[in-house]
Structures are given as C-alpha cells and as structure tokens.
Amino acid sequence: MERTIHNHRTAPEAGTRTPGSEPPFVAAKPRIAMVHNPRSHRNKGRQAENVEGVDITVVQPRTKDELSEALAQLRDDGVEFLIINGGDGTIRDVLTMGQLVFGENWPTLAVLPRGKTNALNVDLGAPSDWSLSAAVEALRSGKRVQRRALTVAGEGSDELPMLGFIFGAGAFTLGIEAGQDAHRIGFFDSLAVGATAAWGVLQVLFGSNANRWRRGTAMELAYEPSGEAMAHSTHGDPGRRHIMLATTLQRMPMGIQLFAKDQAPIRLAILDRPRRRIFASLPAILSGWHPAWLSSAGLHQISAEAFSIELEAPFILDGEHFPAGRYHIGQGPELTFVTA
C-alpha cells in the first residue's frame, strides 16, 4: 500500500451503531473477510491463506483508494468479522480508511501479525505465528479485547485523521530509522526493538551534546481541550524534548513497562533531556521501577484524554514517518479484537 494517507472524504456514509453498545450477535455462519497485504514482511512471496470449508472474502487493495472501496463493499455485504493480515502499518491504513465506512459500527476484528514488529499483536496477546484458521476458530472460542486507536489530525488539514496505536517523536524517530537498519541485518519483532534501544542508549551515554541523539526536538505539548501545557522539568531547553511516546496500548514489545499502571486512556512518556542519571537507571525503569523522582529528573509519565503537539521534525505513527506541524491527538471508536 502507499505510504501516505490521502484525503478520501467521498467514502460512503458511516454505520450508525450507538457508541458503547454491545457488538452484534455472531451468526452460525458469520460473514468473514480478510484484508491481505502481500507487501507485509511475512507475506512476501506467499499466497493469501484460506480455511477449508469456510467462506472468506479476501481483498488485496494496492492503494488507499482501493482499500476505501473494498471496505465499503464489505460493509454493504454485511461483513461481521474482519481479519487484517499485515503489520502495524497495514492496521493503521485499514482503520484510517475505514473510519468513514464503519463509523462507530465496526465489525469484530482480528490481526494476523505479518509485519516487522507487530506491536498491536503483542498487546492483544495472540501468538506471533497466529494463522488464519486459528483466528477463525477464535471468533467462537477466543477472548475479546477492546482497544481505542489514537486519532491524529493535522491542524487546518482537509485530510482524514489517521488512526494508529503508537505515536512518537524526537529520538523515537531516530530509533525507528535505526530499527530499519536492524531489519536489514535480520533483526525483527522484539529483537529489533531491543537492538534499537541498546544503540540509542549507547549514543546518549557516550555521545557528545552535538550528537543528534542528544540534541532533542523543538516541541510544544498541551492537554486538550484546556490548552494547559504539559509539565517540563528544569533540565534542558523548555522548548525542546528529547523523546515523547504516546499510546493506548497496555502492553509493549519485550515486556517494556515504561508507563505507570494507572495511566489511561492515552499514556504518554516524555523525556526532557537525556540525562545520564536516567539512562543509567533505564533497565530498572523499563522493568517497571518508577520512583517518585523521575518527573523532577525530566521523565514524565502522563495521562490524557487528548492532547496537541507542535513539532519541528517528522513524527512516527505505527512505524511510518509523517511531516512536522501541529497535530491534535484524540481517541477513535472502541474496537473489539478477537485474540487467542
């Protein structure tokens, strides 16, 4: 699929299920469909799976326009169970293009983790090698997990808000670039996350202040709708942050516990300046040790219903770069995922 989100406001009208209502009853033979991305890492060179005796509509859109049209057709056909076969970027594209199609009335969803890191699947708890047949079986016997994606809307933009689960800026963007290098030498999933994190820590601990891993990014963060600025410590330039990460996920790859347990619904971690005291404590912090002095030392663990961000450099949403600017981040509709 294409890397950029286009404006598709001509998509058919959204469904009308009342927000917060229960998902519809699953019929004896539910209408099942799968969005298959052949470009996803683990799908390359492989045909779309099938399940003997089960009627599954498979769509393989090549562009966002085709994806929007395919989702509208599936909605009109009464799809009840939609399986997304791809990585986090594919999920982002399906949710983004599906928001005008399904509105609050999304079918039950499942994810076949076929990308390079598959962070959403880690949170949902399905096996990394989950198959189509297992996902179909889980529609009846598996667990249901509710999640709301982040909505990312550019201020003054006519394009659709993007829907995704991990928003990052500052050194997080550099980390994704380093992660691409890790992928090229054969590191994927949690191993790639670990290799990238280790490289970033080394750059901060042993690099000079001229090192791009230590410079930080001009960034303004504020709660919405109040407009109140988010806390900044006395360390570093008050107009810059080293790294920020926002998510609605509850579990992160490699068991990382960067966020406090009581953070919700949008969880943010913001580091003002890469001080060696924090990085020396990073293994313990990522294992869930969150002492009271972290905020005064420049590492903030923040909860928000919504927030705005203005930044001078590109940001990352589910593994892809998007341009600098001012954005409003909120929460999308509640989605029900089937998992193992």
C-alpha positions as CSV (number, residue, x, y, z in Angstrom):
1,M,0.0,0.0,0.0
2,E,1.1,3.6,-0.5
3,R,3.0,5.2,2.4
4,T,1.0,8.4,2.7
5,I,-2.6,9.0,3.8
6,H,-4.8,10.7,1.2
7,N,-8.0,12.6,1.5
8,H,-10.9,10.2,1.0
9,R,-13.9,12.2,2.3
10,T,-16.0,10.9,-0.6
11,A,-16.2,7.5,1.0
12,P,-19.7,6.1,1.7
13,E,-21.5,7.2,4.9
14,A,-20.5,5.5,8.2
15,G,-22.5,3.0,10.1
16,T,-24.8,4.1,12.9
17,R,-24.4,1.6,15.9
18,T,-24.8,3.6,19.1
19,P,-21.4,4.2,20.7
20,G,-20.8,1.9,23.6
21,S,-23.5,-0.6,22.5
22,E,-22.7,-4.4,22.5
23,P,-21.3,-5.9,19.3
24,P,-23.9,-7.8,17.3
25,F,-24.6,-11.5,17.9
26,V,-22.3,-13.7,15.8
27,A,-24.4,-15.9,13.5
28,A,-23.8,-19.6,12.9
29,K,-22.0,-18.7,9.7
30,P,-20.8,-15.2,10.1
31,R,-19.7,-13.2,7.1
32,I,-15.9,-13.2,7.2
33,A,-13.5,-11.1,5.2
34,M,-9.7,-10.6,5.2
35,V,-7.6,-7.6,4.1
36,H,-4.4,-9.2,2.9
37,N,-1.3,-7.0,2.4
38,P,1.1,-9.0,0.2
39,R,3.8,-6.4,0.8
40,S,4.0,-7.0,4.6
41,H,7.3,-8.6,5.7
42,R,6.0,-12.1,6.4
43,N,3.5,-12.2,3.4
44,K,6.1,-11.6,0.7
45,G,6.2,-14.5,-1.7
46,R,3.2,-16.1,0.0
47,Q,-0.3,-16.5,-1.2
48,A,-3.2,-15.5,1.0
49,E,-4.3,-18.2,3.4
50,N,-7.6,-20.0,3.2
51,V,-9.5,-22.2,5.6
52,E,-11.2,-25.4,4.2
53,G,-14.9,-25.2,4.4
54,V,-15.0,-21.6,5.5
55,D,-16.2,-18.9,3.0
56,I,-13.8,-15.9,3.4
57,T,-13.8,-12.9,1.2
58,V,-10.2,-11.9,0.6
59,V,-9.3,-8.4,-0.7
60,Q,-5.8,-7.2,-1.7
61,P,-6.1,-3.5,-2.3
62,R,-2.9,-1.8,-3.8
63,T,-3.8,1.8,-2.9
64,K,-5.7,3.7,-0.3
65,D,-8.5,4.4,-2.8
66,E,-8.8,0.7,-3.5
67,L,-8.8,0.0,0.3
68,S,-11.6,2.5,0.9
69,E,-13.7,1.0,-1.9
70,A,-13.1,-2.6,-0.7
71,L,-14.1,-1.7,2.9
72,A,-17.3,0.0,1.7
73,Q,-18.2,-3.1,-0.4
74,L,-17.5,-5.4,2.6
75,R,-19.7,-3.2,4.8
76,D,-22.5,-3.4,2.2
77,D,-22.1,-7.2,2.1
78,G,-22.7,-7.3,5.8
79,V,-19.2,-8.3,7.0
80,E,-19.2,-9.4,10.7
81,F,-15.6,-10.4,11.2
82,L,-12.8,-8.6,9.5
83,I,-9.2,-10.0,9.7
84,I,-6.3,-7.7,8.9
85,N,-3.4,-9.7,7.5
86,G,-0.3,-7.4,7.8
87,G,1.8,-5.3,10.1
88,D,1.1,-2.3,12.2
89,G,1.2,0.0,9.2
90,T,-1.5,-2.1,7.4
91,I,-3.7,-1.9,10.5
92,R,-3.2,1.9,10.6
93,D,-4.3,2.1,7.0
94,V,-7.3,-0.1,7.4
95,L,-8.5,1.8,10.5
96,T,-7.9,5.2,8.8
97,M,-9.7,4.4,5.6
98,G,-12.4,2.5,7.5
99,Q,-13.5,5.3,9.8
100,L,-15.9,6.9,7.2
101,V,-17.1,3.5,6.2
102,F,-17.9,1.9,9.6
103,G,-18.0,5.0,11.9
104,E,-18.8,3.5,15.4
105,N,-20.2,0.3,13.9
106,W,-17.1,-1.7,13.2
107,P,-17.2,-5.4,12.7
108,T,-15.3,-7.7,15.1
109,L,-11.6,-7.5,14.2
110,A,-8.6,-9.8,14.3
111,V,-4.9,-9.3,13.3
112,L,-2.6,-11.8,11.6
113,P,0.8,-10.3,12.6
114,R,2.8,-10.3,9.4
115,G,4.8,-7.1,9.7
116,K,8.3,-6.4,11.2
117,T,7.4,-5.5,14.8
118,N,3.6,-6.1,15.2
119,A,3.2,-4.0,18.4
120,L,-0.6,-4.2,18.4
121,N,-0.5,-8.0,18.3
122,V,1.9,-8.0,21.3
123,D,-0.7,-6.1,23.2
124,L,-3.6,-8.3,22.1
125,G,-1.7,-11.4,23.2
126,A,-2.1,-13.6,20.1
127,P,0.9,-15.8,19.0
128,S,3.4,-14.3,16.7
129,D,2.6,-17.1,14.2
130,W,-1.1,-16.9,14.5
131,S,-2.8,-18.5,11.5
132,L,-6.0,-17.6,9.6
133,S,-7.6,-20.9,10.7
134,A,-6.8,-20.1,14.4
135,A,-8.2,-16.6,14.1
136,V,-11.5,-18.0,12.6
137,E,-11.7,-20.6,15.4
138,A,-11.1,-17.8,18.0
139,L,-14.2,-16.0,16.7
140,R,-16.1,-18.5,18.8
141,S,-13.7,-19.7,21.4
142,G,-11.2,-16.9,21.8
143,K,-11.0,-13.8,24.0
144,R,-12.3,-10.3,23.1
145,V,-10.2,-7.3,23.8
146,Q,-11.3,-3.7,23.5
147,R,-9.0,-1.0,22.3
148,R,-9.3,2.5,21.0
149,A,-6.8,3.8,18.5
150,L,-5.2,7.2,18.6
151,T,-6.6,9.7,16.2
152,V,-4.0,12.1,14.7
153,A,-5.4,15.1,12.9
154,G,-3.3,17.8,11.3
155,E,-4.4,21.3,12.2
156,G,-6.0,23.0,9.2
157,S,-5.7,19.9,7.1
158,D,-8.5,18.6,4.9
159,E,-7.2,15.0,5.1
160,L,-8.7,12.3,7.2
161,P,-7.4,11.9,10.7
162,M,-5.0,8.9,10.9
163,L,-5.8,6.1,13.3
164,G,-2.9,4.3,14.9
165,F,-1.6,3.0,18.2
166,I,1.9,4.3,18.8
167,F,2.8,7.9,18.2
168,G,6.4,9.0,18.8
169,A,8.7,12.0,18.2
170,G,12.1,13.2,18.9
171,A,14.7,10.5,19.4
172,F,11.9,8.0,18.8
173,T,12.1,8.9,15.2
174,L,15.8,8.3,15.2
175,G,15.1,4.9,16.8
176,I,12.7,3.9,14.0
177,E,15.4,4.8,11.5
178,A,17.9,2.7,13.4
179,G,15.3,-0.1,13.5
180,Q,15.2,-0.1,9.8
181,D,18.9,-0.8,9.9
182,A,18.3,-3.6,12.3
183,H,15.7,-5.1,9.9
184,R,18.2,-5.0,7.1
185,I,20.6,-7.2,9.1
186,G,17.9,-9.6,10.1
187,F,16.5,-8.4,13.4
188,F,12.7,-8.4,13.7
189,D,10.0,-8.2,16.3
190,S,11.3,-7.8,19.9
191,L,14.9,-8.5,18.9
192,A,14.8,-5.4,16.6
193,V,13.3,-3.3,19.4
194,G,16.0,-4.5,21.8
195,A,18.8,-3.8,19.3
196,T,17.5,-0.3,18.5
197,A,17.0,0.6,22.2
198,A,20.5,-0.6,23.0
199,W,22.0,1.5,20.2
200,G,20.1,4.6,21.3
201,V,21.2,4.2,24.9
202,L,24.9,3.9,23.8
203,Q,24.6,7.1,21.8
204,V,23.2,9.0,24.7
205,L,25.6,7.7,27.3
206,F,28.8,8.2,25.2
207,G,27.9,10.8,22.6
208,S,28.6,14.5,22.9
209,N,26.0,17.2,23.1
210,A,26.4,17.7,19.4
211,N,25.2,14.1,18.8
212,R,21.7,14.1,17.2
213,W,20.6,11.6,19.7
214,R,21.2,14.1,22.4
215,R,20.0,17.4,20.8
216,G,16.3,16.9,21.2
217,T,13.5,18.4,19.1
218,A,11.6,21.7,19.4
219,M,8.2,20.6,20.6
220,E,5.1,22.0,22.4
221,L,2.7,19.7,24.2
222,A,-0.6,20.6,25.7
223,Y,-3.7,18.9,27.1
224,E,-6.9,19.2,25.2
225,P,-9.3,20.8,25.4
226,S,-7.9,23.0,28.2
227,G,-4.7,24.0,26.3
228,E,-2.7,23.6,29.5
229,A,1.0,23.0,28.8
230,M,2.4,19.6,29.9
231,A,5.0,19.6,32.6
232,H,8.6,20.3,31.8
233,S,11.4,19.9,34.3
234,T,14.2,22.4,35.0
235,H,16.5,20.3,32.8
236,G,17.2,21.3,29.2
237,D,15.6,23.9,26.9
238,P,11.9,24.3,27.9
239,G,11.0,24.5,24.3
240,R,12.6,21.1,23.4
241,R,12.1,17.5,24.4
242,H,14.4,14.6,23.9
243,I,11.7,12.0,23.2
244,M,7.9,11.6,23.5
245,L,5.8,8.5,23.1
246,A,2.0,8.2,23.3
247,T,-0.1,5.1,23.0
248,T,-3.4,3.5,24.0
249,L,-1.8,0.0,24.2
250,Q,-1.5,-1.6,27.6
251,R,1.4,-4.0,26.8
252,M,4.5,-3.1,24.8
253,P,7.1,-5.3,23.0
254,M,9.8,-7.0,25.0
255,G,7.7,-6.6,28.1
256,I,8.8,-2.9,28.4
257,Q,7.0,-1.2,31.3
258,L,7.8,2.4,30.5
259,F,4.3,3.6,31.6
260,A,2.8,3.6,35.0
261,K,0.0,1.1,35.7
262,D,-2.6,3.8,36.5
263,Q,-2.0,5.8,33.2
264,A,-5.1,5.9,31.0
265,P,-6.6,6.3,28.5
266,I,-3.8,7.9,26.4
267,R,-0.5,7.1,28.1
268,L,2.5,9.4,27.4
269,A,6.2,9.1,28.3
270,I,8.2,12.3,27.8
271,L,11.9,12.8,28.4
272,D,13.0,16.5,28.6
273,R,16.8,15.9,28.3
274,P,18.9,12.7,28.0
275,R,20.5,12.9,31.5
276,R,22.9,10.1,32.3
277,R,21.2,9.5,35.7
278,I,18.0,8.4,33.9
279,F,19.8,6.4,31.3
280,A,21.8,4.6,33.9
281,S,18.6,3.6,35.6
282,L,16.8,2.7,32.3
283,P,16.9,-1.1,32.7
284,A,15.1,-0.8,36.0
285,I,12.7,1.9,34.7
286,L,11.8,-0.3,31.7
287,S,11.1,-3.2,34.1
288,G,8.5,-1.2,36.0
289,W,10.5,0.7,38.6
290,H,9.1,4.2,38.6
291,P,10.4,6.2,41.6
292,A,8.9,9.5,42.6
293,W,12.0,11.5,41.5
294,L,11.5,10.6,37.8
295,S,9.4,13.7,36.9
296,S,11.7,16.2,38.6
297,A,14.6,14.5,36.8
298,G,12.9,15.0,33.5
299,L,11.0,11.8,32.7
300,H,7.2,12.4,32.8
301,Q,4.6,9.7,32.8
302,I,1.4,11.5,31.8
303,S,-2.3,10.5,31.3
304,A,-4.5,12.4,28.9
305,E,-7.9,12.2,27.2
306,A,-6.5,14.2,24.3
307,F,-3.6,16.5,23.6
308,S,-2.0,18.7,20.9
309,I,1.6,18.7,19.7
310,E,3.5,21.1,17.6
311,L,7.0,20.0,16.4
312,E,9.7,21.0,14.0
313,A,10.6,17.5,12.9
314,P,8.8,14.4,11.5
315,F,7.0,12.1,13.8
316,I,6.3,8.4,13.7
317,L,2.9,6.7,13.7
318,D,3.0,2.9,13.8
319,G,6.4,2.7,12.1
320,E,5.9,5.4,9.4
321,H,7.2,8.9,9.1
322,F,4.8,11.9,8.8
323,P,5.7,15.6,8.4
324,A,6.3,18.1,11.1
325,G,3.5,20.5,12.1
326,R,0.8,21.0,14.6
327,Y,-1.5,18.0,15.3
328,H,-4.4,17.1,17.6
329,I,-4.4,13.6,19.1
330,G,-7.5,12.1,20.5
331,Q,-9.2,8.6,20.6
332,G,-11.1,6.7,18.0
333,P,-14.1,4.4,18.4
334,E,-13.9,1.4,20.6
335,L,-12.8,-1.6,18.6
336,T,-13.3,-5.2,19.5
337,F,-10.4,-7.6,18.6
338,V,-10.6,-11.4,18.8
339,T,-7.4,-12.9,20.2
340,A,-6.1,-16.3,21.3
